[in-house]
Amino acid sequence: MARRCAAGVVLGLAAASAGAVELTMWVMPVTTNAQHDIPDLLAPWLAQHPDVHVRVTVLDWESGWNKITAAAASRRGPDLLELGTTWMPAIAAMGGLEPLTPAQLAQVDNGAPYYPELWKTTQVFGRNGVYGLPWYADVRAAFYRTDVFRQAGVDPAQAFSSWDAFHAALRKINGQSVAGKRVAALAYAGKNDWNVVHNLAPWIWNAGGDMLSADARRSALSTPQALRAIDFYSSLAVEGLVPSNALEKDSDILEGAWVGGDYGVIFSGPWLMRRIFESPPGSVVRSNFDVAPYPAGPHGHATFFGGSNLAIFKGSRHKAEAWELVKYLGGKAPQVQLALVSSMMPARIDAANDPAWTSRHPAYAKLTAIAADGRAYPPIPAWGPLETVYTKHLGQLAELTAGIGDKYGAPAMKALIADTVTEADKVLEEAN
């Protein structure tokens, strides 16, 4: 995705038109050309609202958080904006977002059209109130090379049926040579990646553990279930099924390397589909890939479910018009349209099952099926600083598995996680 901050784009009537309402809208670079694609998405709504024009500003993920929090603190910001699902509770708790009224909630059937896990992210854990609508979804799955599996004699249905079966499959595919290139079994990012927590969470959930206690007041990473998952996940790198140099790279680099044919399996999201189809038509991976759920653990095969929501800014002077646009973008047709240009999955269940999305390639329909087991983090305001703590320490775990410093072993891993929990609990205590 683009990382630059684009200038505002004005859509609709000219700014000088008498009686016109100007809505300001902040979005993230959900497509590679959001400055063009978002106006296209808004065009049908603007045609039905000739007295409204919209000024769209595309932020970037790196600086967007600071810009949004500053706006929330000053009450001077856009009329409506996109927020990552883990950002929304913090901005709502700051008083920066306008809660939806009962009448507005009734217009969207109280959230029934959306995936329940994503609907939870429009709220704040332990409080009443809904602060927006889900817009698009990030669902994680295993992307694997069908040619590599076939050459190694591995049945994908069996390979992802359990942790033990997955481990055995990785051993078989590791080192296979396909199209003149030696293939490593698995790519997952280590210390230099923002995805560290999202990559590990499904393994913990599938072991019966969690990221937080049931009351969301304490870290749950030191439970036996979580430790079992962390040890299994780490052992794949210790064994060499994840090359040590992969642990020094971020997701973007590793996804490019997987599309380039360097790895057999990578866990990623729907945006990887766009990258696959942007590769040359004759590329080996483009014609030899599929997706599967996370390998089933002792407690299932849940996956990380995130994405972005749309909300009305508390300081907006045009809340009624902003709601009409939010409601429109939360509808089925616009969500399908956005999915087709972004490759991010729709947040509405009906849109995610629409043939325009599911028939593009069999993998899209499989991603929709995998989303049924999607799981989001508890929507706590402190998730941001908590995730920073988790990312820092789990990055050190990657160093441990790569053989940097202490040799990996259960005692060293548990000591590292104990330090993680201590620091995480301080963050949670200060927030409560």
N, C-alpha and C positions, 0 to 999 in steps of 0.2 A: 504494500500500500504506500501511497505517496506520504512523505513526511514533512513536506513544506507547508507553510501557512499561506493560504491564498487570500487575495484581496476579496472584498465583498462583491457580490454579483446582485444587481437589482433586477427584479422580475415583476412584470405586471405593468401597471400604469406609470407614467412618468411621475417623478417625485413632486412636481409642481401641480399635478392635477388637483383641482378643487375638491375637497371632501374626501380625498383618498386616505386610506389607512396604510401606514407603512409598518410591516412586521419585520423585526430583525430576528434572524435565526442563525444559531451557531451549530455547526455539525463537524464531525471528524471525517478523515479521508476514507470513507467506507469503500470507495471505488478508486481505481487508479486515476480517474479524471472526475473527481467529485464536483469540481467547479462547472463541469458540463452536465454531468449525470443528474445532480440534484435539481437543477432547473428543469430538466426534462421530466423529472418525477413530479414536480409541482405544477407543470403546465395545465393538466386537466382541471385541477382545483382552481387555479387562477382564472381560467376561462369561465368558471361558474361564479367567480367573485370579482367582478370587474372593478369594484371600488377598493380593492386591496392590492398592494404590491409587497413583495418580500425581498429583503436584503439578506442574502445568504453569505455567511463568512465560514470558510473552511479552516478550522484550527489544525493543530497537529497534536499527536498523543503526548509528546514529550513536554510541551509547554502548556497544553490545554488545561491541565489540572490547576496550575497556578492562576491562569486567567479566570477560570470559572470560580475558584474559591474567592479570589479578590472581588469578583462581581457579586457573589453571594454576600460577602461581608459588607459591601458598600451599598447593596440594593440597586446598583447601576449596572445593568447588563442587557441581554437580549430579551425578546418576548418569549421565545421558546428555544430549546436547545437539546442536543443529544448528550446523553450521559452514559458512560459504561455502567454495566449493572452493578459493579462493586463500588462505583463512585456515588451512585444515587443516594444511598442512605446517609452519607456524610453531608451532602449538600442539603438534603431535606432536613436533617437535624440542625443545621446551621440556620434554618428558617429561610433558605434561599428559594424554595419551590412552593408553588401554589397547590394545595391539596385539591383533588377532584371532589366536586360536590356529589351528593346522592343522585341528583338529576343527571349529571354527567356520567356517573358510573352506570346508571340504568341504560344510557345510550350505548354502552359497550357491554351490555349484559353482565355487568359486574365481573368482567375479566374472563368469562367463560370461553371466548374464542381463542384465548392464548394458552400456551403451555403453562400448566400450574406452577412449575418451578420458576419460570420466567416472570409470571405474575407476582410471585413473592418478592422479586427484586425491585418492584415499584413501591415497596413499603419499607418501613423501618422496624426491625425486630423488636417485639414487645410493645409496640405503640399502635394506636389506631391511625388510619389515614392511608390513602393511595395517592401517589405523587406523579403519576404519568402512565404511559402505555408502553409495552414492549415493542421494539421496532424491528430488530433483526437478531439472529441467534448465532452463536459460536458453539458448535457441538463437536467434540473431539472423537476421533476414531483411529483405528489402525489402517494405514495405507500400506499395501504390500505389493511386491512384485510377483505377479502370477507366473512369469517365466522362470524366476529363480526357485519358487516353490515347486514348480513342475519338474525342473531339472533335478532338484534334491529329493524328489519323491515324497513331498510333504503335502498332505491333504489340508487345505485351509480350514475346512469345517472342523477338523480335529485339532488343528494347531491352536485355534482360539477358544477351544472348549474348556480349558483349565490352565492354571499357572504351570503345572508340570508339563502339560502338552505343549504350551508355548515355549517353555525352556528347551524342551527336546527339539522343537522345530527350529529354534534359533541355532542350536548346535549343528543341525544338519545343513542349514543354508549358509552358515558362516564360512567364508572362503570360497564359495562357488565362483567359478569363472563363467561369465555370460557375455557374449558379444565382445570377447577379448578383454573384459575388465573384471578384476577380482572384486567380489561383492562382500562387504562387511554385513553382519547380521542385522544390527539395530542401530539407529541413530536417535540419541536423545541428548538434549543440551545440558550443559552443566552450570558452572558458576557465573557465566557471563550472559545470562538470559533471563528475561522477565517472565518466561513461561515455567520456571522451575516449580512453582507451587502448583500450577494447573496441571503439569505433567504428573506430579506425584499424587495429587488428591484422589483420582479414580482408583489407584491401587490401594490406598488406605480405606476408601469406602468399600471396596470389594472384599477387603479382609474383615469387614465389620467394624472398622474404626471410623473416626471422624476428625475433622480439623479443629473443632471446638466442642466443649461440653454441651449438654442438652440445653443449659440455660445461657449459653454463649458467653459465659463469664471467665472461662479458663481454657487454656490450650489442652487439646486431647492427644497431642502427638506422642506422649509417653505411655499411652495405654498398650497392653500387649498386642492388641489387634493392629494398631498403627505401627508399632515397632516391627511386627512380622512383615508388614507390607514394605516398609522402608528397607528392611534387610533383603527381601527378595529382589526389589527393584535395584538396589545397590549391587547385589551379587552378580547381576548380569554384566555390569561393567568390570567388576573385579575379575570375572572369568574371562574377559576379553571379547565378549559378544557385542559390547559397545566399545569401539576403539577409543583409546585414551585421548587421542587428539580431538575427538568429537566433544569431549567434556570441556574443551577450551573454546568452543564455538557457540554462537547463538542460533536460535531457531531459523532465522532467515537464511543463514549460510547453510545449515544442515538441510533445509527443505530444497534449496537449490542443488545441493549435492545428491539428494535422493532423486530428484527429477533427472539429474545428470547420470544416474545409474550406479552410484557408489554404495548404496545400502539396500538391504532387502525389505526392511520394515521401518516406518516412522509413524509416530502418533502426532496427528495434526488436525486442523479444522477445515471447513469447507472452502476457505480461500485457496487451499492448495490445488483444488480442482482447476481454478483459473490458471495457475502457474503450469499445471500439467498440459493444458490445452494451448497455452502460449508457446510451448516447446515445439520444435520443428515437427511437421506431420510424420516424418519417418523415424522419429526418436523411439528408442526401444521401450522406454517407460510409458510413453503415451499410449501405446497399443498393448501394454502388458502390466496393468495394475488393477487393483480392486480395493474395496474397503471392508472392514469387519469391526465388530464391537471389540472393546477391551477384552482380553482374555478373562474368562469367568474366574473369580476368586471364590473363597469359601462362602461369600455372601452376595454373589451375583456379578453383574458386569455393568455397573453404573458408569457414566461418563461425565466429564465436566460440561456444564451448560452455562454459558455466559452470553455476552453480546452487548447490545445498547438499547436504552429506552429513550423516549421523548418526554419532555416535561415543560411546564409553563413556569417561567421565571416569576418569582414573587413580586419583583419590581415592575412587571409589565403594565403598561397603560392600556393595553388592548387584549385583555385576557379572554374575552368572548371570541374574538377573531382567532387568537392563538389556539384556543381549544378546538375550534372548527378545523384548523389545519392539522393539529395533532391527531384528532379523530380520523381525519381523512388518511393520513399517513399510516395510521394504525389499522386501516382497512385491508381487506384481502387483496384487491387488485394492485394497489400501490406496493404492498409488500412483495407480491410476486414480481412486479416490475423491478424493484430494487434488487431482489435476489438474482434476477437474470443478468444484471450488469455488475453485480458485486461478488457473486458466488457465496455470499453469506446467506444462511438459511433463514426463511421467514420465521417470525416469532409467533405467528398465528398458526394454529393446527390446520385449518382448512387451506391456507396458502401453502404450507409445507407439503400438503398432499395434492396440490394442484398439478395436473399433468404437464403444464408449462415448465414446472420445476423438476418433477420426478422423471419425466421422459427424456430429458436432455442426455442422460447417460445413466446406466443402471446404478452407478455409485450414488447419484443424488437421491434416488429412492431409498437406498440403504442408509444413507445419512439420516433421512427422515425417520426410518424405522429405529435407528440407534438412539435418536432423540427421545424416544419414549422412555428410555432409562436415564435421561439427562438429570443432573443434579447441580443445583446452585449453592453457593455458600450462604450462610445465614446473613441477611441484610443488616449488618451492624455498622454504625457510623465509624467505628474504629478499624474497619477492615483494612483501610489503606496503610496506616502505620504497622498494623499487625502483619500484613503481607510483606512489608519491607523487612521486618524481623525474620520471617520465615525464609524469604528469598536469600538473605545474607547467610543464614546458618546452613540452609540446604545447599547453597553454593559451596560452602566448606565441606559438606558431605561429598560433593563431586570431587573435590581435591583428595579426600580420603580414599575414595574408590579408585582414583587414578594413581594412587601410590605416592602422592605428594605429602611429605610430613610423616605422620604416624601410619603404620600399616593398618589396612582395614581389618576390622574384626568386630564382633558383637559388642564387646565392652567399649571400644572406642566410639562406635556408632551411638550407643546408648548415652555415653557421656556428652556427645555433641548434641543429641536431641534434648537431654536434660538441660543444657545451657539454653537451647532454643526455647524450651517451655518456660524457664525462669524469666527470660527477657520478654516473652510474649505475654505472660501473666501480668507483668508490670504494666505493659501497654493497656491491657484490658482493665486492670484495676483502676488506672488513672482515668479511663473513659467512663467508668460506672460510678 
